[in-house]
Amino acid sequence: MPSMSASERSSHGASSSRRDFLKTSATTAGAVALAGLDVGRLAHAAGSDVVRVGMVGCGGRNTGAAAQALTADKGARLVAMADIFLDRVKEKRDALKAQMGAQVQVPDEACFAGFDAYKKVVELSDVVLIANGAKFHPLHALAAIRAGKHVFVEKPHGIDPYGVRLMQAACDLAKEKGLSIVSGLHSRHHSGYEETVQRIQDGAIGDVVTIEENFLRAPYGVTDRPKGLTELQWQCSTQYHFRWISGDDVPQSLVHNMDRASWVLGNAVPVKCHGLGGRSSMTEPIYGDVFDHHSVVYEFPDGKRVYALCRTTTGCYDESSSLVFGTKGRASLLSCRIWGEKNWRWGGTCDPYQVEHDRLFAAIRSGKPLNHGSYMARSTMITVMGQMSCYTGKEITWDEINASDFAYLPKPEDCRDDMAPPTVPGSDGSYPVPRPGRMDLPGWPSAPRGAV
């Protein structure tokens, strides 16, 4: 599958409480925690076999990433964890301890919660695993690189032009400092996909004419709102359903697809795109303020088109695919299969989630940094471009999206534990959603300023 399962995506449930949300923040409790923590015990001395690993985000995806990191390197030790919710930190700490044993060395004093908790994890770690609200991926990656730490960061690599530029800055700085920054766009680590792409580029299906990308499935983990949560806590606990945290489904889900499409086309970027989207059936308050369907048509410089579709509705046809059509045949990337003058099918097996961590830790041990900056920000910006077209109902060019300073407010560095969320429900309990053709975006070139 091109993305994590629904169970990995599941939102934080009813065990969260107001007390747990703010019980420990990196700013107020971090100093106390570090005062009582034997940092020397965790230090990564030159020549030591121990590599200290920290987690920023304790949902299903980062819990999986942590297990994969510890599997990749037996000298790796998980030493610090952070999340918005403290109870989730400890729950995942205990689960990882049961799975990975002595490689998990996270005392209570190294469990942090709150919007600033990432700072303490960065301080205690040699390698920082980042898989939390996508809004924060660029800020947290840049902070870790500035502190001299290696980074694994999940997709998407930003949810708006402002964030994508931050991520590109992190990648550029990592290159300057000789640090690894590895992307969660795991398709690039699947040996079957790699061979399929190479065969397409070598002419196995002739000239590529068009590509069809699908990610159609039910919504990510949906849960009833637990009692006792503030509005901010609720939105953070079901982040995939709120635009200001997740960026909606084109960056969240189609980023895998569009990364593969760009890869097939020689890492090309589209000249322009037009999209449509909205809400058809997932309209209850538990679905927040995101769309439940999107379609984007991307036009590339040589006239090739990529048709990209994603949908998050229940009771409908589901499909996850990357289909490439050429003048002499066709290919399915996810099936690692080609039909043409000579049919071909890859027969191997591969776990790209594990491979990406194997490669990261091999790079760290060898002193030969691995940097995915050549494609991670670019592929993300392609999806941000499509999402903005769906919201505005306008054709958007590559030059326009790169000239935009649009950011979902508040910016990640301005988020605080006691802030009010940027969106609130109306009198019927539902949240306002974008209205294509009737809205503009703040920071959009030559467009009137207005609220998103």
N, C-alpha and C positions, 0 to 999 in steps of 0.2 A: 504494500500500500504506500502511496506517496506521502502520507502524513500519519500522525499518531492516531491510535484508536480512540473511540469515544470514551472508553474507560480511563485511558491516560489523560484525556482532556477534562475529566469530570471536575466540576466545580466543588468548592469547599461547602460542606453541608451544614446540618443543624448543630454540629458540635461547636461551631464558632460562637463566641459570645462577645459582648461589648468589652468585658474585662480582658479577654484574651487578645483582642485586637490591639489595644494600647498598653498591654501589661508590661511589655518590654520594648522600648525603642532604642535604636542604635545611639541616639544622642544622650538620652538620660540614663539608660541602664548600661550602655556599653562601657563607660569608664569604670563603673563598679565591677562589671564582669571581668574586665581585663585586669583589674587590680588583684582579683583573687585567682587569676588563671596563670599557670606556669607556662608563660609563653616560650621560655627556653626549651621546655620539653617538646614543643611543637616546631621549633626552629629548624629550617632546612639548611644545615651547614654545608659548606663546600665539600664535595666528595661523599656526602651522606647519601644513602640509598633512599631516604624518605623524601617524597614529594607531597607537600601539604595541599589538599584539595578543599575548596570551599564551595558551598551551594548558595546562590542567590535565587530564591524561588524554590518552594517545596511541594509543587504539584506533581502530578503523575509523570510529566515529561522530564523534569529535572531529577526526579527520583530514579527514573530509568537511566538518565545520563550519568548520574553518580555511580550506579552499579556498573555501568559500562566502563567508566573511567577506572574504577578500582579493579575491574577485570583486566583492563588493558595493561596495567602496571602493578605488579605485586608489591612494589615499594610505595605505592600511593596510599595515603591515609586521609580519610575525610575528617577534617578538624573543626569546621565551622559551618553554620547553616543560618539562613535568614529567610523570612517570609513576612507577609503582612500579618499573619495569624500565628501566634506563638504555639498554640496547641497543635497546629499542623506541622510546625517544625519538629516538635518532639515526637509526634506520631510517625513521621517519616524517618526520623533518626532511629527510632526503635525498630521500624521495619527493615531499614538498611542494615542495622546491627545484626538482626536475625539472619539476613541473607548473606552478608559479607564478613561477619565475625569481627576479628581484631583489627581489620582495616578501617573500621569506623571507630573513631576516638573523639567524640563530640560530647564533652561534659555540658551540663545545664548552663554553665557560664559562657559557653560558646554558641548558645542558641539565642538568636536575636529576632526582634520583630519591629515592624514599623517601616515607613518609607525611607528612612535613613539607615536602616539596618545593614544595607549592602556595604557601607563603609567599613564596618568592623570585620566583615567576612574578607574583604579585600586586604585588610591589614594583616590578617592571620594566615593568609594562603599564599601558595606559590602558583597555583592554577585555580582560576575562578570559573565555575560553571554557571551560566546565566540562562535561565528559562523561567521567566516570570511574566508579568504583564508586558506585552510587546512594546508598549509606550516607553518602557524603561530600558530596553535592551541597549540602545546606543549610549545613553548616559552611563550605565553601569559598566559597559565594555570600555568606554573611554577612561573612566575612573581607574579601572583595573590596569589598563595599559600604562596610564600615567604613573601608576605606582610600581611599574616594573613587573607585572604579573602576566602570565600566559592566560589565554581566554578561550573557552568554548562558549559560543552564544547561539541560542536557538533562533530560528526564523520566526516572524519576519524581522528584518534588520532595520526596523523603523516603521512608523505608521503614517508618516507625513513627510514632506520635503525637508523640513527642519531636522527631523530625527535621522533621516537617511544620510544627510550631510554630516551629522555627528558621527554616524557609524563609519562613513568614509574617512573622517578625520582619525578615528580610532585605528583603522586599518593602516593608514599612512604612517601614523606614529609608531605602530607596532613594527613596521618595516624599518623605520629609522632606529628603533631601540633593539632590534634583533629578537623580538618576541613573537610567539606564535599566536595567531587568532584564527580559530577554526569555526566554520559556519555549520549550522544545523540543517543546511540544504543537503540532505543526505544522499540524494540521487547521484551526486558526483562521486560517491564512494561505493556505488554498486557496480561490481565488475561486469555483470550482465548488461546493465545500461551503458556502461563505458564501451563495451564491444559493439553494442547495437548502434550507438551514436557514431562510432568510428566507421562502421560499415555503411551507414547512410551517407556520411561525408565522403566516403570513398566511391560513391555512386551506385550502391547496391539497388536503389530504387529509382535511379536516374536523377533528374533535377527535382528538388523538393518544390511542390506547387503550393501546398497548404498544410496546415497543422490544426487538428482539433483537440482541444484540451477540456476534459470533464472532471469535475469533482462534485458529484451530486450525492447527498446523503442527508440523514436526519441531523438536527441541531446538536452541537456539542453539549455535554452534560447539562441537563436542565433540572432544576430542583425548585421545589416550593420555597418561598422565603421563610427562613427560620425566624422565630420570635426573638426579640431582644437585640437585633442588629440595627445599627444606625443606617441611614441611607447610604453613606459612604462605605460602610462595611459590607452592605448587601451588594453594591455594585462591584466592589473589589472581589467578593466571593464568587461572582458569576461574570467574570471579566470579559468573556468572549461575546457577551450580549450587549456590551457598551462600547460605542465608537471611540470615546476619548481614551480608553485603555487598550482596546484591541485593534482599532482601525478598520473593523468590519472584515468581511469574508474574502474579498479579493486579495488583500495582502496576507491575511491569515492562512488561507487554504490554497488559492491559485498561485501563490508564490512558488510552490514546488513545481507546478505545471509550467509556469512561464519561465522558470529557471531552466527547465528541460528544453522548452521550445527555443529559447535564446541560444542554448548550448548547441542544439542541432543546427541552428542557423549560423554557427561560427561565432557565438557570443555577440550577436547583433542586437541592436536596440531598435524599437519601432520609431517610425517617423511621427505617427499620430495614432489615435484610437478614438472610437466612439463606443459608448456603453449604455446599457439600460438596466434598471433594477428597481426594486421596491419591496413591499410587503404584501403578500397575498393571503396567507392563512396563519402565520405565526405572529399573531397580533396581541396576545395577552401580555400583561405586565412582566411576566417571568422571562420574556424574550427581549426585554430592554428596548434599545433604540436602534438596532441594526436591521438591515434588509434581510429578507429570506430568499432572495434570488438575484443573481447578477448575470449579465452576458456582456462580454467585451470583444470587439473586433479590433485587432491590432494590424496596422499596415506597416510593413518593413520597407527599407529603401528600394529593393528591387521589385516591389509590387507584391511580394508574397504576403499572404494574410494568415493570421492565427486567430481562430475562433475559440474563445475561452468562456466556459460556462461553469458556474457554481451555484448550488442551491442547498439550503438547510431547512427542508420541510419533511414532515413525517407522512407516511402513507403513500409515498411517490416512488417512481422508478429511481434507482441508485446506480451510479456508475463512476468508477475512478479510472481514467485512461489518459494516455498521451499517444495520439494517432497521427502518423506522418504519411502524407500522400505525395507520391512522386510520379514522374512521367513514365516510369517503367515498373512501378510496384507500390507497395505500401508497407508500413512498419508499425508495430505496437511496441513502444518502449517498455511498458510495464510487463508485457509478456515476453520481452526480449526475443521478438519474432519478426521475420521479414518474409513477405510474399512478393515474388517478382520473377525475373528470368531464372533465378535460382533461389528456391525457398531455403530458409535457414531458421534455426531455433537454438538459442543458447540452452545448454543443459546443466549448468552449474547451480550452485547455491551461494547465497551471500547475505549477510546481515549488515547493511550499510550503517546502521546505528552504532554497531560495535566497531566497524572498520574506521569510522571517523575518529573514534577515541584511540584506537590502536595507532593510527597515524599521528595523532596529536602527541601522545606520550613518547612515541619513537622519535619524533622531531625534538622534543624537549631533551630526551636522553642523549641524542646525537649532537645537540648543539646546532642543528640545521633547522631554523625556524620555518614553520608552515604558515602561510598567510593567504587567506581566501579573499582578500580584498579586491582581486581582479574581477570578481563576479557577484559577491554577496550584496553589496549596496546597489549595484546596477539592476540585478534581478528584482530586488525589492522595489526600486523606484518604478520599474515597469508596472508593477501591480498597484502602487499608489496612484499612478497615472490613470489606470483603469478605474479604480475606485472613485476618484474625483470626477471622472466622466459620468459614471453612473449616478452620482449624487447631483451633479449640476445639469445633466442632460445635454452637455455640450461636447463637441469634438475638442480634444486636448492634444497638443503636440508635445513631442519630447523636449523641445526648447522651452515651452511654457512651463512644464512641470519642474524643470531644472532651474527656471528663473523665479519660481514661486517661493515665498517665505512662509507659506501657510503652516501652521502648527495647531493641533488640537490643544486647547487650553484647559487647565493650566499646563505649561510646559513641564517636562518631567522633573527638572531641578526645582520647580516651585511647588511641588506637591508636599503636603504636610499632613500629619496624622489627625489634626483637628480641623481640617479645612471642610468647607461645604463642597459637595460634588458639583460639577459643572452642568449637570442635567438633573431635573427632578420630575416626578410624575405629575400629570395633570389631574383634574378633578375626577376623571374616570379611572385613575390609577395607571394609565398608560403613559409612555414617554414619547416626546415629540421626535419625529424622524424627518430626514431631509425630504424635500419636495422637488424632484427634478424639474427644471425649467422655471422654478420660482424661488431660487436661492442663489446667492453668490458666496464665495469663500473669502474670509479675511486673509489678506496677504496675497490674493490672486492678482496677477499682472492685469492692469487696466480694468479691474472690476471694482464696483462699489464695495465698500466695507460693510459687513453685516454679520450677524450671528450665525453659527452653524447649528 
